[in-house]
Amino acid sequence: MLTRILALRPFCLALLFSFGLLQAEEAKKVAANKERIIQTVRFLSEENFPRTRTPADDEKTIEYLVKSMTDAGLEVTRGEFVIMQIICDNDFFESSSPFEDKVMFESQRYTFANIHAFKKGKTNKRIVVGAHYDTVQNSPGADDNASAVAALIELAHLLKETPQLNCDVELVFYDLEEAGLYGSRYHAKTLKKQKANVVCMLCMDCVGFYSDEENSQNYPVSGMSLLYGTKGDSLAMVGRAQDTKLLTEAYKAFQQATTLKLVPFPAPKGPDIVLSRSDHAPFWGEGYPALFFTDTADFRNKNYHKATDTWDTLDYDRLAQVPVGLYHIILAIDGDGLHVPQ
């Protein structure tokens, strides 16, 4: 792993220097509503905790998401999918005559839902932006992943005032990311089956935790700190090595519009558990270009998947810049300034 990471170092350095590490002298005037972001994170992680443990919790969360996107002027649909589970009936082995009155295995059907919001474009090309809304049991999930849900809602409000684009923009809240990426797998496979012209997928997962302290950022391999530093003050953007053009133009669009430090990272070819553990991975699997935006989760945030992942641990000034950056990436892709592979 270390060999692969270090082998990428010359390429990464060239990439960074070609972009320039200077922040934009003057950020674009588009701005996110920080108070609305805080309100969303608090609702999902505090007022509606736990937000996905039971069907009732799920419905309350979904109602909030639907209303938020409707308020942003987007068309909202609910995409349900079914998960089949085969479970063992423990009573079977306790019965005196199990084959007469019991069954060894039972199949159970569970219905889950992705929430889709659309801004219709002039062509059949589509940009997908996604974030999962579920969380692990017993964690408020403020950073993971209420932070990205709030950013996605804010992105919808930024798009509300934008004239019709060339591409359709589909904003999706995924369910069951924590259980195996089921929501995004279903969506990516459905789009592939429909032969949808997806030019790019943008995924946000854990985008609200930052630190300016030295040694606050860890990596899968210690040698990576020589290239990327030891402060957790940046947002990582992960893309496949074959999508260098996409990484390059997305970086430029993001940094010209925000002062949040963005670090582009080209993922090694082949499977990588660390870089493929969120909802962008199924899109890679279906052959679609995709970018993954993250604060690196447990490599920085000690609250990851814990009861301490609360709303008051996030940096809302930096979080509020994430939807602004993605908004400008969408404009860059839509404006044909970025030629992504089909």
Secondary structure, 3 states (H helix, E strand, C coil): CHHHHHHCHHHHHHHHHHHCCCCCCCCCCCCCCHHHHHHHHHHHHHHCCCCCCCHHHHHHHHHHHHHHHHHCCCEEEEEEEEEEEEEECCHHHHCCCHHHHCCCEEEEEEEEEEEEEEECCCCCEEEEEEEECCCCCCCCCHHHHHHHHHHHHHHHHHHHCCCCCCCEEEEEEECCCCCCCHHHHHHHHHHHHCCCEEEEEEEECCCCCCCCCCCCCCCCCHHHHHHHCCCCCCEEEEEEHHHHHHHHHHHHHHHHHCCCCEEEEEECCCCCCCCCCCCCHHHHHCCCCEEEEECCHHHCCCCCCCCCCCHHHCCHHHHCHHHHHHHHHHHHHHCCCCCCCC
